[in-house]
Amino acid sequence: MYNDTFKQIIEASQNNSLTFFVGAGISTVSGAPRWKDLIDGMCRELDIPIKTEYSSDEYLRIPQMFYYSINKDDERYYAFINGLFNRGKLSPNYIHKMLLQLNPCSFITTNFDELLEDAAVQNTQSFTAIARDEDIPSINGDRFILKVHGDLKHRNIVLKEEDYLNYSENFKLTETVLKSVFSMNTVVFIGYSLNDYNIKLILNWAKTLLKD
């Protein structure tokens, strides 16, 4: 089974149809905060108990509560999240380099950081970063990094409850590109836990799209 899987990945690499779907587990190797770290930080600000584990509902509800607690002030919201990401300078790690060596035609990620972009530059490879619908025309056949949950640079991250509820409205073209990638490419997930709320949503969506 594993040999067949690796063979499929290598063939996709050679056929320019390999996509890596990169999760937070890859960025944490570089010192980026986990999703739980963001929630823990918000709990401290809200003066509510920090838990060993949070429910899927809490992962969305606590960021929403935090946003309301600062009167929906985007400046404070992004300053807080940037502070958690910038406590140490983040640099690409060996996993990024290994992924690039497999010559993917594209990356998809739910991460907010710019580690994939930085890794590509360090390895003298050219990828177009797409974090907003309006960026999608710039793909133009080039290799790309599709940041399906936005990023800190463009201040459009998907984190709180209303972001998920409004996703299809705010990322219409992104969803279209995502569907296209899933229908045509070999997609390899890396850096996700199967208990991750994001991965559950994505796998359920992919299952519906690809008819099991």
Solvent accessible surface area in square Angstrom, and as a share of the most:
residue,aa,sasa,rsa
1,M,187,0.83
2,Y,165,0.63
3,N,124,0.63
4,D,100,0.52
5,T,59,0.34
6,F,123,0.51
7,K,126,0.53
8,Q,101,0.45
9,I,22,0.11
10,I,77,0.39
11,E,75,0.34
12,A,4,0.03
13,S,14,0.09
14,Q,140,0.62
15,N,109,0.56
16,N,96,0.49
17,S,26,0.17
18,L,0,0.00
19,T,0,0.00
20,F,6,0.02
21,F,0,0.00
22,V,1,0.00
23,G,0,0.00
24,A,35,0.27
25,G,33,0.32
26,I,6,0.03
27,S,5,0.03
28,T,45,0.26
29,V,74,0.43
30,S,23,0.15
31,G,57,0.55
32,A,7,0.05
33,P,23,0.14
34,R,121,0.44
35,W,38,0.13
36,K,37,0.16
37,D,46,0.24
38,L,5,0.03
39,I,0,0.00
40,D,14,0.07
41,G,4,0.04
42,M,0,0.00
43,C,0,0.00
44,R,155,0.56
45,E,110,0.49
46,L,37,0.18
47,D,130,0.68
48,I,55,0.28
49,P,111,0.70
50,I,78,0.40
51,K,91,0.39
52,T,123,0.71
53,E,138,0.62
54,Y,19,0.07
55,S,55,0.36
56,S,45,0.29
57,D,76,0.39
58,E,22,0.10
59,Y,38,0.14
60,L,16,0.08
61,R,97,0.35
62,I,8,0.04
63,P,0,0.00
64,Q,11,0.05
65,M,69,0.31
66,F,7,0.03
67,Y,21,0.08
68,Y,116,0.44
69,S,64,0.42
70,I,8,0.04
71,N,129,0.66
72,K,115,0.49
73,D,51,0.26
74,D,65,0.34
75,E,114,0.51
76,R,136,0.50
77,Y,1,0.00
78,Y,14,0.05
79,A,66,0.51
80,F,40,0.17
81,I,0,0.00
82,N,46,0.24
83,G,36,0.35
84,L,20,0.10
85,F,15,0.06
86,N,104,0.53
87,R,195,0.71
88,G,42,0.40
89,K,183,0.78
90,L,28,0.14
91,S,59,0.38
92,P,27,0.17
93,N,22,0.11
94,Y,141,0.53
95,I,29,0.15
96,H,2,0.01
97,K,105,0.45
98,M,109,0.48
99,L,8,0.04
100,L,5,0.02
101,Q,123,0.55
102,L,61,0.30
103,N,72,0.37
104,P,0,0.00
105,C,17,0.10
106,S,1,0.00
107,F,2,0.01
108,I,0,0.00
109,T,2,0.01
110,T,11,0.06
111,N,15,0.08
112,F,18,0.07
113,D,16,0.08
114,E,71,0.32
115,L,2,0.01
116,L,11,0.05
117,E,31,0.14
118,D,54,0.28
119,A,1,0.01
120,A,3,0.02
121,V,111,0.64
122,Q,121,0.54
123,N,41,0.21
124,T,128,0.75
125,Q,46,0.20
126,S,92,0.59
127,F,27,0.11
128,T,37,0.21
129,A,41,0.32
130,I,1,0.01
131,A,3,0.02
132,R,81,0.29
133,D,24,0.12
134,E,116,0.52
135,D,22,0.11
136,I,22,0.11
137,P,102,0.64
138,S,63,0.41
139,I,21,0.11
140,N,131,0.67
141,G,80,0.77
142,D,80,0.41
143,R,68,0.25
144,F,25,0.10
145,I,1,0.00
146,L,0,0.00
147,K,2,0.01
148,V,4,0.02
149,H,17,0.07
150,G,0,0.00
151,D,3,0.02
152,L,21,0.10
153,K,142,0.60
154,H,59,0.27
155,R,103,0.38
156,N,39,0.20
157,I,6,0.03
158,V,4,0.03
159,L,3,0.02
160,K,15,0.06
161,E,61,0.27
162,E,56,0.25
163,D,21,0.11
164,Y,35,0.13
165,L,142,0.71
166,N,70,0.36
167,Y,32,0.12
168,S,66,0.42
169,E,115,0.51
170,N,86,0.44
171,F,11,0.05
172,K,111,0.47
173,L,88,0.44
174,T,1,0.01
175,E,40,0.18
176,T,83,0.48
177,V,22,0.13
178,L,15,0.07
179,K,87,0.37
180,S,41,0.26
181,V,8,0.04
182,F,16,0.06
183,S,73,0.47
184,M,140,0.62
185,N,34,0.17
186,T,29,0.17
187,V,29,0.17
188,V,32,0.19
189,F,64,0.27
190,I,52,0.26
191,G,25,0.24
192,Y,40,0.15
193,S,62,0.40
194,L,142,0.71
195,N,124,0.64
196,D,33,0.17
197,Y,48,0.18
198,N,15,0.08
199,I,3,0.01
200,K,104,0.44
201,L,76,0.38
202,I,19,0.10
203,L,70,0.35
204,N,97,0.50
205,W,63,0.22
206,A,9,0.07
207,K,120,0.51
208,T,93,0.54
209,L,58,0.29
210,L,87,0.43
211,K,167,0.71
212,D,140,0.73
